[in-house]
Amino acid sequence: MATPPLTPRMLIPTTLPPLGSPRSKESTVRPEITLEQPSGKTKSTGSKSNKLLRRVRSVFRSLPIMSPMCKFPGGGGTRVHENHVHHGGTRVTGTLFGYRKTRVNIAIQETPRSLPILVLELAIPTAKLLQDLGVGLVRIALECEKRPSERTTKIVDEPIWALYCNGKKSGYGVKRQPTEEDLVVMQMLHAVSMGAGVLPVNSGGGGGEGDLTYMRAHFERVIGSRDSETYYMMNPDGNSGPELSIFFVRV
């Protein structure tokens, strides 16, 4: 029996579809997620905790997106030694990503090739935060109240925090479980240790919210106490303090 001729469809190579592309029966399968489990990964906290996170996120998404001026209040030359990274911390990988007009997401990984250990969604537009990082220092504080009944809860496991950007109230931040799209982004960036750019999306990706942008860097994680934890962006040139600091505090 003669082999049928190749059709144009059969000659098209398998490529990664743009993020945000509509699903269909004939759409190309998304890449296999090969990210490794983090070394300190613990068992799931259970469906009760996951349901609480979903409820919190649902309420959070009903709140308006804030557009604070996150530029560090001060002129040039204000990057003093007090901003330098503390010693004794653990180096991790941090990725800021999201569609330009939507809330920014922050994923923390042990390495670029591991599954996220923490995913945050902040009420600040992605483009705004990345723009402010380009012109000055940005300090993000995430605060929540102490609750005696949850003394054993790690501060980064709290479901919601009040968000402050350089001292200005900027809405809220929430912790959430990684979505399929989050994992695709991490998979696409698994060979990137640091850098910034735009990930491919089709013309309709993100619901018309603009390009999916990202910035990745090394962070130093410093645990001050049970009620405080900080992530300092590590500057590649090593000559100045971190461009971005994220503080978790229970008060």
PEZI-V806978 format. One record per backbone hydrogen bond with DSSP energy under -0.5 kcal/mol. CO is the residue of the C=O (numbers start at 1). NH is the residue of the N-H. Records with the same first field share a line. If there is no record, write none. Layout:
# PEZI-V806978
CO->NH ; NH
This chain:
# PEZI-V806978
7->10 ; 11
8->11 ; 12
9->12
13->15
18->21
19->202
24->27
32->34
36->115
38->41
46->50
47->51
48->52
49->53
50->54
51->55
52->56
53->57
54->58
55->59
56->60
57->61
58->62
59->62
60->63
66->125
68->70
72->74
75->78
78->80
80->83
81->84
83->242
86->89
90->221
92->219
93->109
94->217
95->97 ; 107
96->215
97->105
98->213
99->102 ; 126
100->127
102->126
104->122
105->97
106->120
107->95
108->117 ; 118
109->93
111->114
113->36
115->110
118->108
119->176
120->106
121->174
122->104 ; 124
123->66
124->104
125->129
126->130
127->131
128->132
129->133
130->134
131->134
132->135 ; 136
137->72
138->140 ; 245
139->141 ; 166
140->247
141->143 ; 164
142->249
143->162
144->251
147->150
148->151
150->153
154->157
155->158
159->175
161->173
162->143
163->170
164->141 ; 166
165->168
168->165
171->163
172->123
173->161
174->121
179->183
180->184
181->185
182->186
183->187
184->188
185->189
187->190
189->192
191->193
195->216
197->214
199->212
200->19
202->205
204->207
205->208
206->209
209->101
211->100 ; 213
212->199
213->98
214->197
215->96
216->195
217->94
218->234
219->92 ; 221
220->222 ; 232
221->90
222->224 ; 230
225->228
227->250
228->224 ; 225
229->248
230->222
231->233 ; 246
232->220
233->235
235->238
243->138
244->233
245->140 ; 247
246->231
247->142 ; 249
248->229
249->144 ; 251
